[in-house]
Amino acid sequence: MKLRRIHMQRLAVFLAAISWIFLLGIAMIEQYRFSHLNIMEEYVPISIEGALLNSFIVFTYIFLWLQSRKNESQPFHNLIWKVFLTGMVCTLFSGVLSLASSLVGISGDTQKLVSIFTFRVDFGLLTIFLLTTFNTWKRMILYEKTRYAVIVWFLFEIALFSTLTSHFFQLTESESILINVFRAVFFIMIMLLSVNLKWVPHLVFNQKITSVFQLLVSLFCLAYFFANIISYYDDPTLQIEDYSENIFYSVLSIFIIIYGISSLLVILFNLPTSSVFEKKLKELSIFQELSSEITEGKNDNQIYKMLLESASSSVSADASWLEVHQQDVFLYKDITKEDTYLIKKEIYQAGYNEKKLKIITKRRLLPFQTKSQYNSILAVPLISGDEYLGIMVLLKKLTNAFDNTMISMVNTFSAQAGIAIQNFKLISQVVESERYKNELEIAKAVQERLLPEKLQVNGTFEFFAKSKPATEVGGDYYDLHRLSEHEYVVIIADVAGKGISAAFNMAQMKGIFQGLVRLNLNPDEFLIKANAALTSCLERSAFITASYFHINTETFKIRYARAGHCPTLFYRDAQDKVEYLETDGLGLGIIRNESYKNYVSINEISYQKNDIMMLYTDGIVEAQNTETKEIYGFERLHDYFENNHDKSIENIGNTLISNLNNFTNAGNINDDFTILLIKF
Amino acid sequence: MEITTFNEGKYYIIKINGELDASSSLILDDAIEEAVNKDQKLLLFDCENLHYISSPGIGVFTSRIEDHEQKKIYLVLYGMNEKVFNVFKILGLDKILPIVNEKEEAKILLNGALNKN
């Protein structure tokens, strides 16, 4: 079963208490034998008594060690407070006990036994106090430890506890000399350890004062115990162990006293510089706060507020304000708005130039001096990126009140705030652009739905279509509509331009097509009506090109009209030749009146099985090589088609696109493009 | 793209150098606007050094057709290379915008248009 700490602690206390009670018992019996029977010899062998004492020491120490592990991150002044408290409680307890024993007023042998009891209690309390302090000093010494300090401490602790073995023996004279050598070694180690006082600067001024007091009191408590215990030895009628020569206790006490005194002195010497250290700490925490504001992406107002607070408290300004015109921010502290106008005017007159921090200290520069009580003014421009945001002004009544440290601090604060504000701006921009991106993604999905997903052609001809916008959305459009069992309409259209505006017009074109196609118009009539419809909804510089085909699969005839769209390629299987279907036709939206009808014509061709029709948009023929600036062109497209007509139409289309991607040298076609293939 | 404009007698010549794409079409549009504001009626577009034209470039010419008709402004494009002319032709613009080979031809054409009215 795994023992929990609390159980272990209880066990340690129990064992320590048992050991102590046995020690007390033995001492009582020995005293009794001494005073009544006059027997000087030990009642029990020295080794047993030593073992009991060691068990008391070790278990007490284990208890304290477990206790200290419970709260490892205690601040140092709390640790000292604990030592102080332990010392006080122990001393008080001992004092009350001795007072009580003297008040009871018994005498004779019983009094001797009482003395033995109080001695044992005092000695136990002293042990507890010493070990508590030892444990505390240990933590202080090992704060921000160096490897060297850890090694010395380790040796010291091992050596100290190994001296416990001396309790098992009665030491001879020569061994005592050896022990003095040990003492010297211990002393050196203690001196080495006593310089580890890195915790001292972390106490603030008030904590230092109370720590000094508490350390002094603790040392006095220790002195009281020593004096008290020595007083027992003065009584020759008492049969008690002489611990004054005990190496464990003497080394422990010397260590505690020396480290205590060295802490005391170092704290005292640190008192005058304490405020500097505290100020630095405060600055550091302000920096930290400002930095966290940055990472948290707090908004401008919070940053301004924070800046004014930090800056004015770090220079202990008597009054201050901060204004940012663009955002209508005006924060002021201990000053009226009216006064700020006056002072601001003065600052500008004194040569503040929105680029550099300005210190104004000469009182005679200020014409409002009769009213103003401020003799030092610090004007700090707030700059984010390259943009001048506003001004922060710190005012002090003292003359020449801003020293270099303050100025550089305030400068750093304002720079930090500038970064924070810029960060905030950037984050907002990212959020905004992310939003646009999402909107575009939606637009893309919507537009993709505008193009027919499945083309139902009932096996009378094969159909292949591929369309890709240059950006998320584009202006290319195609559609297929079945009018009757044998009649189909195919349209391909291309809105001038790219992107969102083209996409909107493409959607309009779809609306017009869907609206007009059911009327079963002739191709030229369709274009005339579409042109009229677009007149009112297309911006003046925009136009749309389109080709409209009416396919009759019963008569094998195609009637078509072209509105400025790229000429259709037609492969005739019988002649094994590809040709462009040349016909006149003006783009939609160019002429926005009745006369448009003069510019379109209707054509009719017959087709046979295995003929292939290729429709495309100008993205295909205008694909340009990024280096040579050469464009793909009509001729290449014609030749490609003629050489590849025997492939499946999927293959013809997909290979054409990958050829084009290679041709551009950039890996992609920098325009909307669409390719439609119909194989009869 | 670069645009130079100058008068040759009653003719206002707009010379287009380079590629006419979406961004440069705005410059051309400004140049035409300026000519209209200067009350120029006979505009000649020198396309000898026009290497490429995109849809927005075409839009500059098409967007003003009706406006010019109303204001009795006449324009002729001349000196186009085959590639650029092909773009106009595919769109059917060769039927509505006068496009000729030489500057002199263009002037004659404009004169004729002027006299007709």
Interface residues (C-beta under 8 A of the other chain):
Chain A: A496 G497 K498 R540 S541 A542 F543 T545 A563 G564 H565 C566 P567 D584 G585 L586 G587 G589 I590 I591 R592 N593 Y599 D618 I631
Chain B: A22 D29 S55 P56 I58 G59 V60 T62 S63 I65 E66 K83 I90 L91 G92 L93 K95 I96
